[in-house]
């Protein structure tokens, strides 16, 4: 590994060591540091590689939702109508993203599951045993979570046999030139675009609040304003101006996972050299098979949640209030359109505005149909690209198109 920071090299060693053990691993790091991809790398370096990598995003889940997502659900006649993550991850890895977001009641359920290695689907009288690897993540210090009574003390000890802290981008400035060139290649396929030393100096002196996500946003600004030619200090300075994490465009966040995925391809390669496990290829990023729990960020998906997560699907789609990159914090377009529609209705009621509108308000389903159809038109019916931009798994996209009556 060339020109990488000590923090990154230490992370490689820690992940390699975690991959060789079967202990529960806790990943702690700020937003945008790539906790989910680190979990995938640990899974790939472990003895649980042949099993599935299943994710539950714990943000915004009610107690009932968490129990069903984890254990599954039985019908009144004893039929398993929905498989839970404990079932799907059998022999593989269960990843709980932002575990400190769980309520105390859900934490108690998790404690019992971890202590007994058994579970009972909701509505079932039968108990099943489980054999899986557990990895959890948190954006806050686990010790602080206990001190503030956010996290149960017994759960803290069950989750922290192995703790790995993911470094901030500010702590690995040596990696910025490599990462920035990588981002440019992902955005515009311009791996050889020259970058002035003075521009890199400005970038390395910048304070990153959004870590790898913010780095991508900076690169996106540059490519959108100056798609060709050398990247000078002046261009970099303009891109850095106003780089508050909350000001970035939604389309940047739809593509943001790529930078963390590719960063961890390098990490995965290093882990492979140490542990002798398979390495991620360019096209071998976590997908519906490796990580079938692709979170959806639209309120539209929440309304269809139970109907879309049947036994036929190997993924557990968890609606969340903010995109995870594990680690993302802004809404994407579908969710934004929903919230704007709601706001319009409320404001009209408050002001007593009864004048006829030029266009009738669309239902959520109609808005979703318009949105997806516009994406299909924009990308020439390329389903993979539409799914990526909409933040959906490809299989989920096909289901949504069918439900909405959109021809594809």
Residue pairs with C-beta under 8 A, 6 or more apart in sequence:
1 8
1 9
1 12
1 266
1 270
3 174
3 175
3 177
3 178
4 172
4 174
4 175
4 178
4 266
5 167
5 171
5 172
5 173
5 174
5 175
7 167
7 171
7 172
8 167
8 172
8 175
8 267
9 270
11 38
11 164
11 166
11 167
11 267
12 267
12 270
12 271
12 274
13 274
14 164
15 38
15 41
15 42
15 45
15 164
15 267
15 271
16 45
16 270
16 271
16 274
16 275
17 162
18 25
18 42
18 45
18 46
18 162
18 164
19 41
19 42
19 43
19 44
19 45
19 46
19 271
19 275
19 277
20 45
20 46
20 275
21 162
22 46
22 47
22 48
22 133
23 161
23 162
24 114
24 133
24 134
24 135
24 136
24 158
24 159
24 160
24 161
24 162
25 39
25 42
25 134
25 135
25 136
25 161
25 162
25 163
25 164
26 135
26 136
26 137
26 138
26 142
26 159
26 160
26 162
26 163
26 164
27 35
27 38
27 39
27 135
27 136
27 137
27 138
27 164
27 166
28 35
28 137
28 138
28 139
28 140
28 141
28 142
28 163
28 164
28 165
28 166
29 35
29 38
29 137
29 139
29 165
29 166
29 167
29 168
29 327
30 139
30 166
30 168
30 211
30 327
31 139
31 210
31 211
31 213
31 245
31 325
31 327
31 328
31 329
32 169
32 210
32 211
32 212
32 213
32 214
32 260
32 325
32 327
32 328
33 166
33 167
33 168
33 169
33 211
33 212
33 327
34 166
34 212
34 260
34 263
34 264
34 325
34 326
34 327
35 97
35 137
35 139
35 166
35 326
35 327
36 55
36 95
36 97
36 137
36 260
36 291
36 324
36 325
36 326
36 327
37 260
37 261
37 263
37 264
37 286
38 164
38 166
38 264
38 267
39 53
39 93
39 95
39 135
39 137
40 53
40 264
40 286
40 290
40 291
41 264
41 267
41 268
41 271
41 280
42 93
42 135
43 49
43 53
43 92
43 93
43 95
43 133
43 135
43 290
44 268
44 271
44 277
44 278
44 280
45 268
45 271
45 272
45 275
45 277
46 93
46 133
46 277
48 91
48 92
48 93
48 132
48 133
49 277
49 278
50 91
50 92
51 89
51 90
51 91
51 92
51 93
51 132
52 88
52 89
52 91
52 92
52 93
52 289
52 290
52 292
52 314
53 89
53 92
53 93
53 95
53 286
53 290
53 291
53 292
54 85
54 88
54 89
54 92
54 93
54 94
54 95
54 291
54 292
54 293
54 316
55 85
55 95
55 96
55 97
55 291
55 292
55 293
55 295
55 316
55 318
56 66
56 69
56 70
56 85
56 94
56 95
56 96
56 97
56 293
56 316
56 318
57 97
57 98
57 293
57 295
57 318
57 320
57 324
57 326
58 66
58 96
58 97
58 98
58 99
58 100
58 101
58 102
58 106
59 97
59 98
59 101
59 320
59 321
59 322
59 324
60 101
60 319
60 320
60 321
61 69
61 101
61 102
61 106
61 318
62 103
63 103
63 105
63 106
63 109
64 122
66 102
66 103
66 106
66 109
67 106
67 109
67 122
68 82
68 84
68 122
69 84
69 85
69 316
69 318
70 84
70 85
70 86
70 109
70 110
70 113
70 119
71 84
71 86
71 113
71 119
71 120
71 121
71 122
72 80
72 82
72 83
72 84
72 86
72 87
72 121
72 122
73 80
73 81
73 82
73 84
73 121
73 122
73 123
74 80
74 81
74 121
74 122
74 123
74 124
75 81
75 123
76 123
78 124
80 121
80 124
80 311
81 310
81 311
82 306
82 309
82 310
82 311
83 311
84 119
84 121
84 316
85 94
85 293
85 316
86 94
86 113
86 119
86 128
86 130
86 132
87 121
87 128
88 292
88 314
88 316
89 130
89 132
90 130
90 131
90 132
91 131
91 132
92 132
92 133
93 132
93 133
93 134
93 135
94 132
94 133
94 134
94 135
95 134
95 135
95 136
95 137
95 291
95 293
96 110
96 134
96 135
96 136
96 137
97 136
97 137
97 324
97 326
98 137
98 138
98 139
98 324
98 326
99 110
99 136
99 137
99 138
99 151
99 159
100 138
100 140
100 142
100 145
100 150
100 151
102 110
104 152
107 151
107 152
107 155
108 152
110 155
111 152
111 154
111 155
111 158
113 119
113 130
114 134
114 155
114 158
114 159
115 158
117 129
117 130
117 131
118 127
118 128
118 129
118 130
119 127
119 128
119 130
120 126
120 127
120 128
121 128
134 159
136 159
137 326
138 145
139 327
140 150
142 151
142 156
142 159
142 160
142 163
143 156
144 150
145 151
145 156
146 152
146 153
146 156
168 208
168 211
169 175
169 176
169 179
169 208
169 211
169 212
169 214
169 215
170 207
170 208
173 204
176 200
176 203
176 204
176 215
177 195
177 200
177 203
177 204
179 212
179 215
179 259
179 263
180 195
180 200
180 203
180 215
180 218
180 219
181 191
181 195
182 259
182 262
182 263
183 215
183 216
183 219
183 259
184 190
184 191
184 193
184 219
184 222
184 223
185 191
186 216
186 255
186 258
186 259
186 262
187 216
187 219
187 220
187 223
187 255
188 223
188 227
190 223
193 228
193 229
193 230
193 231
194 230
194 231
195 230
195 231
196 230
196 231
196 232
196 233
196 236
198 232
198 233
198 236
199 231
199 232
199 233
199 235
199 236
201 233
202 233
202 236
202 237
202 240
203 218
203 236
203 240
206 218
206 240
206 243
208 214
208 215
209 244
209 245
210 217
210 245
210 248
211 327
212 256
212 259
212 260
212 263
213 245
213 248
213 252
213 253
213 256
213 259
213 260
213 325
213 327
213 328
214 243
214 245
214 248
215 259
216 252
216 255
216 256
216 258
216 259
217 243
217 248
217 249
217 252
217 256
218 236
218 239
218 240
218 243
219 239
220 248
220 249
220 252
221 238
221 239
221 243
222 231
222 235
222 236
222 239
225 235
225 238
225 239
226 235
245 329
246 329
246 330
248 330
250 330
250 331
250 332
250 333
250 336
251 333
251 389
253 323
253 325
253 328
253 330
253 332
254 332
254 388
254 389
254 390
254 391
255 388
256 325
256 328
257 325
260 325
261 285
261 286
264 280
265 280
265 282
265 285
268 279
268 280
269 279
269 280
271 277
272 278
272 279
288 294
288 314
288 315
288 393
288 394
288 395
289 314
292 313
292 314
292 315
292 316
292 393
293 315
293 316
293 317
293 318
294 315
294 317
294 392
294 393
294 396
295 317
295 318
295 319
295 320
295 323
295 324
296 317
296 318
296 319
296 320
296 391
296 392
296 396
297 319
297 320
297 322
297 323
297 331
297 332
297 334
297 335
297 391
298 319
298 332
298 334
298 335
298 338
298 368
298 391
299 319
299 335
299 338
299 339
299 364
300 334
300 338
300 364
300 365
300 367
300 368
301 308
301 317
301 319
301 396
302 319
303 364
304 400
304 403
305 317
305 319
308 317
308 396
308 399
309 315
309 316
309 317
313 395
313 396
315 393
315 395
315 396
317 393
317 396
322 328
322 329
322 330
322 331
323 329
323 330
323 331
323 332
323 391
331 339
332 390
332 391
333 371
334 368
334 371
334 390
334 391
337 367
337 371
338 364
338 367
341 361
341 362
341 364
341 367
344 361
345 361
347 353
362 370
365 404
368 400
368 404
369 404
369 405
369 406
371 390
372 386
372 390
372 397
372 400
372 401
372 404
372 406
373 406
375 386
375 389
375 390
376 386
376 406
376 408
379 385
379 386
379 389
381 408
383 394
383 397
383 398
383 408
384 394
386 397
387 393
387 394
387 396
387 397
390 397
392 400
398 408
401 408
